Amino acid sequence: MNHQKTMVLLAATQLLLIIDTSIINVIVPTIATELRFSESGQSWIANAYLIAFGGALLLSGRVADLAGRVRVFQAGLLVLVVGSAVAALAFSPLALVVGRAIQGLGAALSAAASLALILATFRGHERERALGMLAAMAGLGGAAGTFLGGALTEWLGWRSTFWVNVIMGMLLLAASISILRPLKGKSEARAIDLSGAILLIAGQTLLAFGIVRLGETSDGQRDAVLALTGSLIALTLFFVHQRRAQAALIPNRTWKNTGLIAAAALAGTGQFVLFPMFFIANLYLQKALGYSPFASGIAFLPLCAVVVLTSSSIGIFIRKLGLDYTMAVGFAAVAIGLGWLSAMPIGGNFWTDVLGPTLIVGVGLPIIAITTNILGGQHAESGEEGLTSGLLNTAQQFGSVMGLSAMLSLAAFYTSHLETQADRTAIGALVGGYSLALMLACAIAIATAVLLAVKRERRIASGQPDV
């Protein structure tokens, strides 16, 4: 019974985190206007969260192993609540950005600890069910965040969206005190390599900052080069330090764990092709089809519903097809959806040109998310579930940021090329750029699906058991 409550608590936390992420996409223009953000400065309403989140994920997972998963989970919720309150009370751009950065840190702690708790607590079908609930909450949270962002901002003002986080976070924190008490003693606190921790978080934060700035103006590109150089130096020093550290944050054996590294690579690839799709499809709806921001958000509700429905059935696919084939099916479904969406016409129709392909993507999205987490969990060393969680979450986060940067840069480059052609309108060139970016994402998804299918066939041919 307590396992059931734990599953519900962690799923509810995932719901809160996804709502927190998706709600901001709707309210940024309102916040920017009221607090008088500059045109370039308003991007930091989202970027401050993303950089703090990406910079702290891997360390958060490892700290969960060393200091206790329950403690880190609860600390993450508390930090998220504090950050949300700071943002809700902000009356200057700087205060709002600080609040968002604190939120990102809290989200990293609680997200990494949540997945670590699932990997450490559940086994077999129970783990599949728990991961399915997390994927379902991701779909539900995306829909709820879009709706709440528009509705609460219109009815109660944008500050109310942050107060929702405060209330939900406090309720989850209170519930965790009793629900997670039986698990608290299962993680023995150990010393943490402080020097390694500082180098790791500096390297990852600079990496996240550099990637975010890479696709911006010439000033942004200069900042990106400096940040990426600093990241390379910090991460190099981190790995050198780890080889000599007595209590390494990331043991050397982790990098030799090919199953775990493959799971992280696949998780990152999934987000590399999926995350830009939402951004590009939203731009297409608003700039080519004339949808309002709120209407374009509502247009993705059917996809979220498909994610929720598919998440509950993935265990059946895994038992019938095996893990590799099921993962291949997920990437194939995403490839079909992206390929269809890439055919977007200038004067398109939502029902045939957007709804159809996004529904197919909605089938593949949870399959990829759940199977990559299961694969990572299968190769997690006992007592290092937090490290596994941190690696998987970090791969997903950086996959999404790098995918968005790469796809938008490609779209912008090809749009500029098409604008030089006399027979191309501005909208036509824009849509052409979006289409090429989606084609690239489709090709990567197809290649991944083929590689997974071939890998499975080779395993069966060599007499190895299917997984």
C-alpha positions, 0 to 999 in steps of 0.5 A: 500500500505504501508503494502505491502512495509513493508512486502517486506522490512521485507522479504528482511531483512530476506533474508539478514540475511539468506544469512549472515548465510548460506554464511559463511559455504562455505567461512570458509576454505578460511578465515581460510587459509588466516588469519592463524586460528588454526584448533580449532580456525576456528570454532569461525568464525561461533561460534562468530556469533551464540553465540552473536545471541543466547545471544541477541535474547530474550532481543532484542525482549523485548527491541523492545517492550520497546524502539520501534520496528522500532528503534530496527530494524534500530539499528540492521541493522546498527550494522550488517553493522558495523560488516560486515565492520569490518569482511571485513577489518579484517587482523587478526583472532581476528578482524574477530571474533569480526566482526562476533560477532558484526554481530550476535548482529545486526542480533539478534536485526533486526530479533527479531524486524522484527517478532515483527513488523509482529505480531504487524502490520498484522492480519489474512490472511495478517499475514499468507502471511507475515510469508509465505514470511519470510519462502520463503526468508529463503529458497531463502536465503539458496540457494543464500548464498550457491551460492554467498559464492562459486561464490564471493569467487572464483571471488572476494575473501572472503572479498566481501561476507561481503561487500555484507552485507554492501551494502544490509544493507545500502539499507534496512536501507535507505528504512526503514526510509520512509517505517516504518515512519508510524509505528514509533509512535506506540511503546512508549519508556519506561524504561528498567530494566538494571540489568535484561538485563545484567543478561539475556544476560549474562545467554543466552550468556553463555548458547550458548557458553556452548552448542557450546563447549559441543561437542568439545575436553576435553578442550571444555567440561571443558569450557562447564561445566563452561559456563553452570554453569555460565549460570544457576547462571545468569539465576536463578538470573535473574528470582529472580530479575524479581519477584521483579523488578517494570518493569520486562523484562519478566512479570510473566504472560508470563510463564503462557501463555501456548499457547505461551510457547507451540509455543516456544517449538514446534518451538524449537523442529522443529529446533532440528530435522531439523538443524542437518539434513543439517549438517549431509547430507552435511557430507554424501555428502562430506565424503561418496559420495565424493562431493566438499563443493560447489557441496554439497551446490548446492545439496540443491538448490531443497530443497530451491525451494520447501520451497519457493513454499510451503510457499505460500500455507500454508494459504490454509492448515491452513484454510482447516485442522486447525492450529494443523493438519497443524503443524502435517502435517509439522512434519510428512513430516519432519519425512518421509524425515528424515526416508528416509534419515536415510537409506543412503547406503555407496555407495549411489546415490544422486537422490534416497538417498538424493534428494528425502528425502530432497524434502519432508523435504522441504515441512515440514520445512516452515509449521513448521516455519510458523504455530509455529509463527502463534500460538505464535502470537495468544497468544501474549499480546498486546504491547508484540509482541517483547517479543513473537518474542524473545521467538520464535526466542530464542527457534529456535536458541537454538533448532538448536544448541542443536539439532546439538550438541546432534545429532553429539555427538550420531553419533560420539559415535555410529561411535566409537562403529561400528569401533570396529567391524571387518566387518565395514570400516571407511566410513561404521561406519561413515555412520552408526553414521549419520543414527542413529542420523537421526533415532532419529530425525525422532522419535522425529518428529513422536512423535510431529506429533502424539501429535499435532493430538491427541491434535486437536482431543481432542479439537474437541471432547470437543466442543472447536473451531478449530484454 
